[in-house]
Amino acid sequence: MIASDSGIIQRIADGIGAFGSIVCTVHCLLLPTLLVTGSSLPPLLLNEDAFHWLLLFVVVPSAFIAFFIGSRHHRDWLVLTLGAISLTLFITLATVGHDLFGHDWERRLMVIASLMIVTAHVRNYWLCHRS
């Protein structure tokens, strides 16, 4: 694979991962409000387990691809460290967070993990674009 192909793949993966993390954050913040107001929501949004698993299959692979390609390019350890910590937290929360922390803390920590993932993607994208 030539360098330009890996750069395109890295940019797409960063975009998908950041978008998925933002969707997760919006879901965590707005779902309780939408439920209270009586909005009609698609069943997938109401089933948190299914929604978390869907996001896991989008966010985690795209993050691994983007961070791997990006780190080979820019050699920034902060992206890898922030990515690894945030993805570990994200995976833990999506799979067993409710049981470990309860609903409220799971939601708060998931927002933090998602914002950390977005930060890692933005830094990764910026560093790759700059170099």
C-alpha positions in Angstrom: 0.0 0.0 0.0 1.4 3.4 -0.9 1.6 6.2 1.6 -1.3 8.2 0.1 -3.6 5.2 0.4 -2.8 4.7 4.1 -3.3 8.5 4.6 -6.7 8.3 3.1 -7.6 5.2 5.2 -6.3 6.9 8.3 -8.4 10.1 7.7 -11.5 8.0 7.0 -10.9 5.9 10.1 -10.4 9.0 12.2 -13.6 10.5 10.9 -15.6 7.4 11.5 -14.2 6.9 15.0 -14.7 10.5 16.0 -18.2 10.6 14.6 -19.1 7.3 16.4 -17.8 8.7 19.7 -19.8 11.9 19.2 -22.9 9.9 18.5 -22.3 8.0 21.7 -21.9 11.2 23.7 -25.1 12.7 22.3 -26.9 9.4 23.0 -25.8 9.4 26.6 -26.7 13.0 27.1 -29.9 13.3 25.2 -31.6 9.9 25.6 -33.0 10.6 29.1 -34.4 14.0 28.0 -36.0 12.5 24.9 -37.6 9.7 27.0 -39.0 12.3 29.4 -40.4 14.4 26.6 -42.1 11.4 25.1 -40.3 11.6 21.8 -40.8 8.6 19.5 -37.4 7.0 19.1 -36.1 4.2 16.9 -36.0 0.9 18.9 -32.2 0.7 18.6 -31.8 3.9 20.5 -33.9 2.6 23.3 -32.0 -0.7 23.6 -28.8 0.6 25.2 -27.0 -2.8 25.0 -27.7 -3.1 21.3 -26.6 0.5 20.8 -23.4 0.0 22.7 -22.5 -3.1 20.8 -23.2 -1.3 17.5 -20.9 1.5 18.6 -18.2 -0.9 19.7 -18.2 -2.4 16.2 -17.8 1.0 14.6 -15.6 3.0 17.1 -13.1 0.4 18.2 -12.0 -1.0 14.8 -11.8 2.5 13.2 -9.8 3.8 16.2 -7.3 0.9 16.0 -6.8 1.5 12.2 -6.5 5.2 12.5 -4.2 5.2 15.5 -2.0 2.4 14.1 -1.5 4.1 10.7 -1.2 7.5 12.3 1.3 6.5 14.9 3.5 4.9 12.3 3.5 8.2 10.4 3.9 10.8 13.2 5.3 8.7 16.1 3.3 10.6 18.7 3.0 8.6 21.9 0.2 10.8 23.3 -2.2 9.7 20.6 -1.5 6.0 21.3 -1.6 6.5 25.1 -4.9 8.5 25.1 -6.3 6.1 22.5 -5.5 3.0 24.5 -6.8 4.4 27.7 -10.0 5.8 26.2 -10.7 2.6 24.2 -10.1 0.4 27.2 -12.5 2.5 29.2 -15.0 2.6 26.3 -14.9 -1.2 25.9 -15.2 -1.8 29.6 -18.1 0.6 30.0 -20.0 -0.7 27.0 -19.7 -4.3 28.1 -19.9 -4.3 31.9 -20.1 -0.6 32.9 -23.7 -0.8 34.1 -22.9 -3.7 36.4 -19.6 -2.2 37.7 -20.6 1.5 38.1 -24.4 1.7 38.0 -26.4 3.5 35.3 -25.5 7.2 36.2 -21.8 6.6 36.6 -21.7 4.5 33.5 -23.2 7.3 31.5 -20.9 9.9 32.9 -17.8 7.8 32.3 -18.9 6.9 28.8 -19.2 10.6 27.9 -15.6 11.1 29.3 -14.3 8.1 27.3 -16.0 9.2 24.2 -14.6 12.8 24.4 -11.2 11.3 25.0 -11.5 9.2 21.9 -12.6 12.2 19.9 -9.6 14.1 21.2 -7.2 11.3 20.2 -8.7 11.2 16.7 -8.5 15.0 16.3 -4.9 15.0 17.4 -4.1 12.0 15.2 -5.7 13.7 12.2 -4.0 17.0 12.9 -0.5 15.4 13.3 -0.9 13.3 10.2 -2.1 16.3 8.2 0.7 18.5 9.5 3.4 16.1 8.6 
